[in-house]
Amino acid sequence: MTEVAGTVTGTGTGTRPGGQWPAVRPEVVAEVVAGLSARLQKRLDGAAAKLAERPVERAGEDWRIAVDEETVLVLHAPGGVVADQADVRCGCLLAPACVHRAAAVTVCPLADDEPPADADTAPEEAPTVPPPAADSPSDPSDPSDLANPTAPPGPACPAEALPTEALTGAELAAVEHLHRVGSAVVAAGVGGAGAVLQAELLRAAHRARLAGLYRPAAAAVAVVTRIRAARSGEPDHRLADLVAGLRELLGLSTALALAATPRPDVPGVPGVAELRGTARQAYAPAGGLRLHGLFAEPVLTATHAGVLTWAVDAGGGLHTMAEVMPHADATAAAPQAVGAGNRTVRLGDAMLSHREFTRAGLAVQGATRSAAGRLGAGASVRAVRAAGAAWTAEPLAGLWAEPPAAQVARALAAGAVPPEVRPAGSELLFLDVTLLGAVPYGPGGEPRLLAESDGVVLALRAAHDHPGLAYRGNLALLATAPGLRLRVIGRLERAARPELRLLAIGLPPTGPSATAGSTTAGSTAAGFATAADGDAGTAYPGEPSLALPADRSGRVNLGLERLQTADLTLPPADPTGPASPTASGAPVGGEAPTTPVHLLTRRVGQAVTGGRDALALASRVADGDRARLRSAGLATGAALLDGLLASAVDQPRDVFGRVVADDHGAFAAAWLAAAWYEEELASALCATAWSGPQDAVSSEATTNRP
């Protein structure tokens, strides 16, 4: 999935031939692989690749794989998770120290510790940590996951109650082990990070978890998951996600080493408690809440599918409710995600579906919520159905009151906070836009649906590209209505040009909100909006408008519901000119200033894919990259690239000139510095792109405009 912030992250390697493999605990992988001899460890990657192609049969809690005509491998997985190495049984003569057991746990997806969606941590027993620093390492790829319980749950107790002691000896040893193995992974690259190195990283993660370093342990497990996806060619693999995961892992271990010794002279170094994290999410009492449904989005990953629903309380605060379950067949995942929108909201005795709740409300008593805004569904929670509110009415309308540039700054800052403690909705943008149609956009000139908002021209993209979801079809239909004014919700796409992944649309606060095409639907939608805004519901001749059915209450969840041609009223085409000029006359686009940040991004990614040796070879042809960075005024970027390439080449050798193995610490430090600089520079370019009107559109774009 496009990683959707606030939703479950797929932790597996996808659906294998013959059926879904069970999940396996990370420490089980480490233990089983460690039991192999050095000779068998060299054969592990090949054995895992062969085993992955074997058919899998499930009988109750046992998964059976026929290795050959005489050998059967059995995985005992209560609840779908192999929790002990004794649960991996092989019938060959070398068992339990056979390569078959190690290959099996290498193929299985990694399990996490997430509690059920309706299991609340008792507030009085919940562990607490302080809020994370704005510049703490994070994983921005996961525009798409539910809170990982192994990371800190955020602020939940007074600062004076937080532990402030330095790292213990066991913690410091675990941090050093984690950093050393993480450095080896960066130096090896995806191609060299085989099953043995992955198992060693999982062993380091388990050691960190036992020492109470839950957040670094979770980061290490996430890195292994992404390495597996890269090596097996999973369709949802993104190099940027793996780079971000390694950056977070090395950044956390480095920050812990710095925080181990108090440094009052160095501002901005996070505290130890903040970096440790906690074992579970904490739910704190929220009392009575009056919730108004906002929108819902489908959740789709390699292993999970479902829906995430957003709500707004009376004070304008955002909350989430999820209905996400594992799926056993990738072909059925998209229908499962769409169908989850019709499942009943698990909150008290409320008998309405997630899709219905986006247009209704709830009165909740005894509510509990996590630091990230996720509502608990414990037995003490009571909820009854209540009236909803229009997007143009308070408290929902306040979400659109913030200027777009300020919203972008807030979303970029949220990207530096782990999803499990990130305030709900901080990564979302709420904009009033006017569609410009499908126009060539960007350096390649690919057609994109463009819109104008507050003088800024932005590209609207599908929140998820899976054809089983409604996003792409809805955007294609909206592209036929240039001039249409909408109120939209989307997720910021960090890019050098303004881009937004569209999640939901609704009637604008002023202008056309209904059409004459459907008297009942038009009057209902107009009345719904007019109650909030005196101008809403007024149709202006010559402008396209929405004519939504009455049951949609003036809004559309673009991932769950499909727009129809009848939902749009388009004016007659003007053969003498453009179909429908924009109301504001804003330019469509243009050539944005070119900042060659991609030169540094490419080398950072090259180190992750090919490892230290590949980067050393590239150092001979990178002079042009350094010169271009300096000519663009990025002297720091050029210096960091110099340091990265130099550290890749500078490897110790013996008297015969042979490379001597080292801990790769200097190379990892140079890579981390370059990766963080590239991250901050990309965020700065994105903020600049949203800061004001764009340059004039090129004549070619104007000519090709629909």
C-alpha positions in Angstrom: 0.0 0.0 0.0 0.9 3.6 -0.3 1.9 3.9 3.1 -1.1 5.5 4.8 -0.2 7.1 8.0 -2.3 5.8 10.9 -3.0 2.3 9.5 -1.6 -1.2 9.8 1.8 -1.9 8.2 2.2 -5.1 6.3 5.0 -7.1 7.9 5.1 -10.1 5.6 6.4 -11.1 2.3 3.0 -11.4 0.7 1.1 -14.4 -0.5 3.2 -17.3 -1.5 2.4 -20.1 -4.0 0.2 -22.7 -2.4 -1.2 -20.5 0.3 -0.3 -18.0 3.0 2.5 -18.8 5.3 2.1 -18.2 9.0 3.8 -15.3 10.7 6.9 -16.0 12.9 8.3 -14.1 15.9 11.5 -12.3 15.1 13.4 -14.0 17.9 12.5 -17.4 16.6 14.1 -16.5 13.3 17.3 -15.5 15.1 17.4 -18.6 17.2 16.8 -21.1 14.4 19.3 -19.5 12.0 21.9 -19.3 14.8 21.6 -23.0 15.2 23.0 -23.7 11.7 26.6 -24.5 11.0 28.7 -22.1 9.0 28.4 -24.4 6.0 24.6 -24.5 6.1 24.4 -20.8 6.6 26.0 -20.3 3.2 23.2 -22.4 1.6 20.4 -20.7 3.5 19.4 -18.1 0.9 19.1 -20.7 -1.9 17.2 -23.1 0.3 14.7 -20.4 1.3 14.1 -19.5 -2.4 13.4 -23.1 -3.2 11.1 -23.6 -0.2 9.1 -20.5 -1.0 7.9 -22.3 -4.2 6.7 -25.4 -2.4 2.9 -25.8 -1.8 1.7 -25.2 1.7 -1.2 -27.1 3.3 -2.9 -25.9 6.4 -4.7 -28.2 8.9 -5.9 -26.3 11.9 -3.0 -24.6 13.6 -0.4 -26.6 11.6 1.1 -25.6 8.2 2.7 -28.5 6.3 5.2 -28.2 3.5 6.5 -31.2 1.6 10.2 -30.5 1.2 10.6 -33.7 -0.9 9.0 -37.1 -1.2 10.3 -38.2 2.2 10.6 -35.0 4.3 7.8 -32.9 5.6 8.2 -29.6 7.4 5.5 -28.7 10.0 5.0 -25.2 11.4 2.8 -25.1 14.5 1.3 -21.6 14.7 -1.4 -21.0 17.3 -3.3 -18.0 16.2 -1.3 -17.9 13.0 2.1 -17.1 14.7 5.0 -19.4 15.3 6.1 -18.3 18.8 8.7 -20.9 19.7 11.5 -22.6 17.8 10.2 -25.9 19.0 7.1 -25.3 16.9 9.2 -25.6 13.7 9.6 -29.3 13.1 11.3 -31.1 10.3 11.4 -34.8 9.5 14.9 -34.9 8.0 17.9 -36.6 9.6 19.7 -33.3 10.4 16.9 -31.8 12.3 16.7 -29.7 14.4 20.0 -28.2 13.0 18.8 -28.5 9.4 18.6 -25.9 6.8 14.9 -26.6 6.2 13.8 -25.1 9.5 15.9 -22.0 9.0 14.6 -21.6 5.4 11.0 -21.9 6.6 11.3 -19.1 9.2 13.2 -17.0 6.6 10.2 -17.3 4.2 7.5 -16.6 6.8 6.4 -13.0 7.4 7.5 -11.4 10.6 4.9 -11.1 13.4 4.4 -8.1 15.5 3.0 -7.6 19.0 0.0 -5.5 18.1 -2.9 -6.1 20.5 -6.4 -6.5 19.1 -8.1 -3.3 18.0 -10.6 -3.5 20.9 -8.0 -4.2 23.6 -7.3 -1.2 25.7 -4.4 -0.8 28.0 -5.7 0.2 31.4 -4.8 3.9 31.9 -3.6 3.3 35.4 -1.3 0.5 34.2 -0.1 2.0 30.9 3.6 2.8 30.6 4.2 6.4 29.6 6.9 8.4 27.8 7.4 12.0 27.0 6.4 13.5 23.6 9.0 12.9 20.8 11.1 15.7 19.6 10.2 17.3 16.3 13.5 16.2 14.8 13.5 12.6 16.1 14.1 9.9 13.5 11.0 8.5 11.9 9.7 6.5 9.0 7.8 8.7 6.5 6.9 5.8 4.4 4.3 4.5 6.1 1.7 7.0 4.6 -0.2 3.7 5.5 0.1 2.0 9.1 -1.7 1.4 12.5 0.4 2.2 15.5 3.2 -0.3 16.2 2.9 -1.1 19.9 6.7 -1.4 20.1 7.2 2.3 19.8 6.4 5.0 22.4 2.8 5.9 22.9 3.5 9.6 23.4 2.7 12.0 26.2 0.5 10.5 28.9 1.9 11.6 32.2 3.6 14.6 33.9 7.2 15.2 32.9 8.3 14.8 36.5 7.1 11.2 36.5 9.3 10.2 33.6 12.5 8.2 34.0 15.6 10.4 33.4 18.4 7.9 34.2 21.1 7.2 31.6 21.5 3.9 29.8 22.3 0.9 31.8 25.2 -1.4 30.8 22.8 -3.9 29.2 21.0 -1.1 27.3 24.3 0.4 26.1 25.5 -3.0 24.9 22.3 -3.6 23.1 22.5 -0.2 21.4 26.1 -0.9 20.3 25.1 -4.3 18.9 22.1 -2.9 17.0 24.2 -0.1 15.6 27.0 -2.4 14.5 24.6 -4.8 12.7 22.7 -1.9 11.2 26.0 -0.5 9.8 26.8 -3.9 8.4 23.4 -4.0 6.6 24.0 -0.6 5.0 27.5 -1.6 3.9 26.2 -4.9 2.5 23.2 -3.4 0.6 20.1 -5.3 -0.3 22.0 -7.8 -2.4 24.4 -8.7 0.4 21.9 -8.7 3.2 20.9 -12.3 3.1 19.1 -14.5 5.6 22.1 -14.8 7.9 22.6 -11.0 8.2 18.8 -10.5 8.6 18.8 -13.0 11.4 21.6 -11.2 13.1 19.7 -8.0 12.9 16.7 -9.7 14.4 18.9 -11.1 17.2 20.1 -7.5 17.9 16.4 -6.4 17.9 15.5 -9.1 20.3 18.4 -8.1 22.6 17.3 -4.5 22.5 13.7 -5.5 23.3 14.8 -7.5 26.3 16.8 -4.5 27.5 13.7 -2.3 27.2 14.6 -0.5 24.0 11.3 -1.1 22.2 11.5 1.7 19.7 14.9 0.7 18.2 13.9 -2.9 18.3 10.8 -2.1 16.2 12.8 -0.1 13.8 15.2 -3.1 13.3 12.3 -5.5 12.6 10.8 -3.0 10.1 14.2 -2.9 8.3 14.3 -6.7 8.0 10.7 -6.7 6.6 11.6 -4.2 3.9 14.8 -6.0 3.0 12.8 -9.1 2.5 10.3 -7.2 0.3 13.2 -5.8 -1.8 14.9 -9.1 -2.2 11.7 -11.0 -3.2 10.5 -8.3 -5.5 7.3 -7.5 -3.6 5.1 -5.1 -5.6 4.7 -2.7 -2.6 8.5 -2.4 -2.1 9.8 1.2 -2.3 13.4 2.0 -2.0 12.5 5.3 -0.2 10.8 3.2 2.6 13.9 1.1 3.1 16.2 4.1 3.1 13.9 5.7 5.7 13.9 2.6 7.8 17.7 2.4 7.9 17.9 6.1 8.6 15.6 5.7 11.6 17.4 2.6 12.9 20.9 4.2 12.7 19.5 7.5 13.9 17.9 6.0 16.9 21.0 4.1 17.9 23.2 7.1 17.4 20.8 9.3 19.4 20.7 6.8 22.2 24.4 6.8 22.4 24.4 10.6 22.6 21.6 10.6 25.2 23.4 8.0 27.3 25.5 10.8 28.7 23.6 14.1 29.5 24.7 16.9 27.2 23.2 20.2 28.4 25.5 22.0 26.1 24.0 20.3 23.0 20.4 21.4 22.5 17.9 19.2 20.8 19.2 15.8 21.8 16.2 13.7 22.8 16.0 12.1 26.2 16.6 8.4 26.9 13.0 7.7 28.0 11.7 9.2 24.8 14.0 7.0 22.7 13.4 3.8 24.6 9.7 3.6 23.8 7.3 1.3 25.5 6.0 -2.2 24.9 2.4 -1.3 24.2 0.1 1.5 23.2 -1.4 3.3 26.2 -5.1 4.3 26.2 -6.0 7.2 28.5 -9.5 8.2 29.6 -11.1 10.7 27.3 -14.5 11.0 29.1 -17.5 12.0 27.1 -17.1 12.8 23.4 -19.4 14.1 20.8 -18.0 12.8 17.5 -18.9 13.9 14.0 -17.9 11.5 11.1 -15.4 13.0 8.7 -14.4 10.4 6.1 -13.1 6.9 5.7 -10.2 5.4 3.7 -9.5 1.8 2.7 -6.4 0.1 4.2 -4.6 -2.3 1.9 -1.1 -3.9 2.5 0.6 -7.1 1.7 -0.9 -8.8 4.7 -3.8 -6.7 6.0 -7.0 -5.1 4.6 -9.7 -3.0 6.1 -10.9 0.5 6.7 -9.8 3.5 8.8 -12.4 6.0 9.7 -11.8 9.6 10.9 -14.0 11.6 13.3 -13.9 15.1 14.8 -14.9 16.0 18.3 -16.7 19.1 19.5 -13.4 20.9 20.0 -12.1 20.1 16.5 -9.8 17.3 17.6 -9.3 14.3 15.2 -9.8 10.7 16.2 -9.6 7.4 14.3 -11.3 4.0 14.4 -10.0 1.0 12.5 -11.4 -2.2 11.2 -8.3 -4.0 9.8 -7.9 -7.8 9.5 -5.3 -10.1 7.9 -6.0 -11.5 4.5 -5.0 -14.8 3.1 -5.3 -14.1 -0.6 -3.9 -11.0 -2.3 -6.7 -11.1 -5.0 -9.4 -10.8 -2.3 -7.6 -8.0 -0.3 -9.1 -5.1 -2.2 -12.7 -6.4 -1.9 -12.1 -7.0 1.8 -10.9 -3.4 2.3 -13.9 -2.0 0.5 -16.3 -4.4 2.2 -14.9 -3.3 5.6 -16.5 0.0 5.1 -19.9 -1.7 5.6 -18.9 -3.4 8.8 -20.3 -2.0 12.1 -18.2 0.5 14.0 -16.9 -1.3 17.1 -17.6 1.4 19.6 -20.1 0.8 22.3 -23.6 -0.3 21.1 -23.6 2.0 18.0 -25.2 0.1 15.2 -23.9 1.9 12.1 -21.3 1.1 9.6 -18.0 2.9 9.0 -19.4 4.3 5.8 -22.6 5.5 7.5 -20.6 7.1 10.3 -18.7 9.3 7.9 -22.0 11.1 7.5 -23.4 10.7 11.0 -22.2 11.2 14.5 -21.8 9.4 17.9 -22.3 10.4 21.5 -19.7 8.5 23.5 -19.3 8.0 27.2 -16.3 6.5 28.9 -14.2 6.9 25.8 -10.5 6.0 25.8 -7.9 7.1 23.2 -4.2 6.6 22.5 -1.7 9.4 22.0 -2.2 9.1 18.3 -5.9 9.6 18.5 -7.0 6.0 18.1 -10.2 5.3 20.0 -10.4 2.3 22.2 -13.4 -0.1 22.1 -13.3 -1.6 25.5 -16.2 -3.0 27.4 -16.7 0.2 29.4 -17.3 2.4 26.3 -20.8 3.4 25.6 -21.9 5.0 22.3 -25.2 5.9 20.6 -25.9 7.3 17.2 -26.3 11.1 16.8 -26.6 13.7 14.1 -23.6 14.5 11.8 -22.4 17.8 10.5 -21.6 19.2 7.1 -18.0 19.9 6.2 -19.0 23.6 6.0 -20.4 23.6 9.6 -18.5 23.7 12.8 -16.6 21.9 14.2 -15.6 20.3 10.9 -15.3 23.7 9.0 -12.4 24.7 11.3 -10.2 22.1 9.7 -10.2 24.2 6.5 -9.6 27.5 8.2 -5.8 27.0 8.5 -3.8 28.5 5.5 -2.5 25.8 3.1 1.2 26.8 3.7 0.7 26.4 7.5 -1.0 23.0 6.9 2.0 21.8 4.8 4.4 22.9 7.5 2.4 21.0 10.1 2.3 17.9 7.9 6.1 18.0 7.3 6.7 18.4 11.0 4.4 15.4 11.6 6.6 13.3 9.3 9.4 13.6 11.8 7.2 11.9 14.5 6.6 8.1 14.6 3.1 7.2 13.5 2.2 5.7 16.8 2.6 9.0 18.7 1.8 11.3 15.8 -1.3 13.5 16.5 -4.2 12.2 14.5 -4.7 14.0 11.2 -1.5 16.0 11.5 -0.4 14.6 8.1 -3.7 15.5 6.4 -4.4 18.7 4.3 -7.9 20.3 4.2 -8.2 22.5 1.1 -10.7 24.3 -1.0 -9.7 23.8 -4.6 -10.8 24.5 -8.2 -10.1 21.8 -10.7 -8.0 22.7 -13.7 -8.3 19.5 -15.6 -5.7 17.0 -16.8 -2.6 18.9 -17.8 1.1 18.0 -18.5 2.9 18.5 -15.2 6.4 18.1 -13.9 9.7 17.6 -15.8 8.4 14.6 -17.8 5.2 16.3 -18.8 3.0 13.4 -17.7 -0.8 14.4 -17.6 -1.9 15.0 -14.0 -5.2 16.2 -12.6 -4.3 19.7 -11.4 -6.2 22.0 -9.1 -5.7 25.5 -7.7 -5.9 26.4 -4.0 -5.2 29.8 -2.6 -3.0 30.7 -5.6 -1.0 27.4 -5.5 -1.3 24.9 -8.3 -1.1 21.3 -7.1 -1.3 17.9 -8.7 -4.0 15.6 -7.3 -3.0 11.9 -7.1 -4.7 8.7 -6.2 -4.1 7.8 -2.6 -3.6 4.1 -3.7 -3.0 2.8 -7.2 -4.7 -0.6 -6.7 -7.3 -1.0 -9.5 -9.7 -2.7 -7.0 -10.1 0.6 -5.1 -12.1 3.5 -6.5 -9.4 6.2 -6.3 -8.1 6.0 -9.9 -11.5 5.8 -11.5 -12.8 8.7 -9.5 -9.9 10.9 -10.4 -10.3 10.1 -14.1 -13.9 11.2 -13.9 -13.0 14.4 -12.0 -10.5 15.3 -14.7 -13.4 15.7 -17.1 -14.8 18.7 -15.0 -12.3 21.6 -15.2 -13.6 24.5 -13.2 -15.3 22.3 -10.6 -14.9 23.7 -7.1 -14.5 21.2 -4.3 -13.7 20.9 -0.6 -11.1 18.1 -0.4 -9.1 16.1 2.1 -5.8 14.6 1.1 -2.4 13.4 2.3 0.6 15.5 1.5 3.0 14.0 -1.0 6.5 15.3 -0.2 7.8 16.5 -3.6 9.5 19.6 -5.1 6.2 20.5 -6.7 2.9 20.6 -4.8 1.2 17.2 -4.8 -1.7 15.8 -2.8 -3.0 12.3 -2.5 -6.7 12.7 -2.6 -8.8 10.9 0.0 -12.3 12.5 0.0 -14.2 15.3 -1.6 -17.2 17.3 -0.7 -19.3 20.4 -1.6 -17.5 23.7 -1.4 -18.5 26.3 1.2 -19.8 28.7 -1.5 -20.8 28.2 -5.1 -22.5 25.2 -6.7 -23.4 22.5 -4.3 -26.3 20.8 -6.1 -27.5 20.4 -9.6 -30.8 20.5 -11.5 -30.1 17.0 -12.8 -31.7 15.3 -9.8 -34.4 17.3 -8.0 -34.4 15.2 -4.8 -30.7 14.7 -4.6 -29.9 18.3 -5.5 -32.3 19.8 -3.0 -31.2 17.5 -0.2 -27.5 18.2 -0.8 -28.1 21.9 -1.1 -30.1 22.0 2.1 -27.4 20.0 3.9 -24.8 22.6 2.9 -27.0 25.7 3.2 -27.5 25.0 6.9 -23.8 25.7 7.3 -23.2 28.4 4.7 -25.6 30.9 3.3 -24.1 30.7 -0.2 -23.9 26.9 -0.3 -26.4 25.3 -2.6 -26.4 28.2 -5.1 -25.8 26.9 -8.6 -24.0 29.3 -10.9 -24.8 28.9 -14.6 -21.9 27.9 -16.7 -19.9 26.2 -13.9 -19.7 22.4 -13.4 -21.1 21.2 -10.1 -21.8 18.1 -8.0 -25.2 16.4 -7.8 -24.6 13.8 -5.1 -27.4 11.5 -4.0 -29.1 12.3 -0.7 -27.5 9.5 1.2 -24.0 10.9 0.6 -24.7 14.2 2.4 -22.5 16.2 0.2 -19.3 14.2 0.4 -17.6 11.2 -1.2 -15.0 8.7 0.3 -13.0 8.3 -2.9 -11.4 5.0 -2.0 -14.7 3.3 -1.0 -17.4 4.9 -3.2 -17.4 5.4 -7.0 -18.5 8.6 -8.6 -20.9 8.3 -11.5 -21.2 10.5 -14.5 -24.6 11.6 -13.2 -22.9 12.9 -10.1 -21.4 15.7 -12.2 -23.2 18.4 -14.1 -21.0 19.9 -16.8 -21.8 23.0 -18.8 -22.0 22.8 -22.6 -18.6 22.8 -24.3 -17.4 26.0 -25.8 -16.0 25.3 -29.2 -14.2 28.6 -29.4 -12.0 28.3 -26.3 -11.1 26.2 -23.3 -13.9 24.1 -21.9 -14.0 25.9 -18.6 -11.5 28.5 -17.4 -10.6 28.6 -13.7 -12.6 31.0 -11.6 -9.4 32.5 -10.2 -7.4 32.7 -13.4 -4.5 31.0 -11.6 -1.8 29.6 -13.9 -1.7 25.9 -14.4 1.9 25.2 -13.7 5.3 26.0 -15.1 8.9 25.1 -14.7 9.8 25.2 -11.0 13.4 26.0 -10.0 15.5 22.9 -10.4 17.4 21.9 -7.2 19.6 18.8 -7.9 18.8 17.1 -4.6 18.2 13.9 -6.6 22.0 13.6 -7.1 22.5 13.1 -3.4 19.3 10.9 -3.1 20.6 8.7 -5.9 23.9 8.0 -4.1 22.2 7.4 -0.7 19.8 4.9 -2.4 22.7 3.3 -4.3 24.4 2.5 -1.1 21.3 0.8 0.2 20.8 -1.3 -2.9 24.3 -2.1 -3.9 26.2 -1.6 -0.7 29.5 0.0 0.1 31.4 -1.7 -2.8 28.9 -0.4 -5.4 29.3 3.1 -4.0 33.1 2.8 -4.1 32.9 2.1 -7.8 30.6 5.0 -8.4 33.1 7.4 -6.7 35.1 7.6 -9.9 32.2 9.1 -11.9 30.7 11.3 -9.2 32.8 14.4 -9.8 30.0 15.9 -12.0 27.5 15.3 -9.2 29.6 17.2 -6.7 30.1 20.0 -9.1 26.4 20.4 -9.9 25.6 20.4 -6.2 28.1 23.2 -5.5 26.9 25.2 -8.5 23.4 25.0 -7.2 24.5 26.5 -3.8 24.4 23.1 -2.0 27.9 23.2 -0.6 26.9 21.1 2.4 25.4 18.5 0.2 28.5 18.3 -2.0 30.7 18.0 1.1 28.5 15.2 2.5 28.6 13.4 -0.8 32.4 13.8 -0.8 32.5 12.2 2.7 30.2 9.4 1.7 32.1 8.4 -1.4 35.5 8.8 0.4 34.3 6.5 3.3 33.1 3.9 0.8 36.6 3.8 -0.8 38.6 4.1 2.4 38.6 0.4 3.5 41.5 -1.0 5.6 43.8 -3.4 3.8 46.5 -5.9 4.9 50.1 -5.9 3.7 49.0 -7.8 0.6 46.5 -5.2 -0.4 43.5 -7.3 0.5 40.4 -5.6 2.1 40.2 -6.3 5.8 36.8 -6.5 7.4 35.9 -3.6 9.7 32.8 -2.5 11.6 31.7 -0.1 8.8 31.1 2.5 11.5 32.7 5.4 9.5 30.8 4.5 6.4 27.5 4.2 8.2 28.1 7.6 9.9 28.8 9.3 6.5 25.7 7.6 5.0 23.5 8.7 7.9 24.6 12.3 7.6 23.9 12.4 3.9 20.5 10.6 4.3 19.4 13.1 7.0 20.6 16.1 5.0 18.7 14.8 1.9 15.6 14.3 4.1 15.6 17.8 5.5 16.4 19.4 2.1 13.5 17.5 0.5 11.1 18.8 3.2 12.4 22.3 2.7 11.8 22.1 -1.0 8.3 20.8 -0.5 7.5 23.6 1.9 8.8 26.2 -0.5 6.7 24.8 -3.4 3.6 25.4 -1.3 4.5 28.9 -0.2 3.0 30.8 -3.0 1.7 31.0 -6.6 3.6 29.1 -9.2 5.2 30.4 -12.3 3.3 30.9 -15.5 2.3 27.9 -17.4 4.3 27.0 -20.5 2.7 27.5 -23.9 2.7 23.7 -24.4 0.8 23.1 -21.2 -1.7 25.8 -22.2 -2.2 24.3 -25.6 -2.8 20.8 -24.2 -5.1 21.9 -21.5 -8.6 20.3 -21.9 
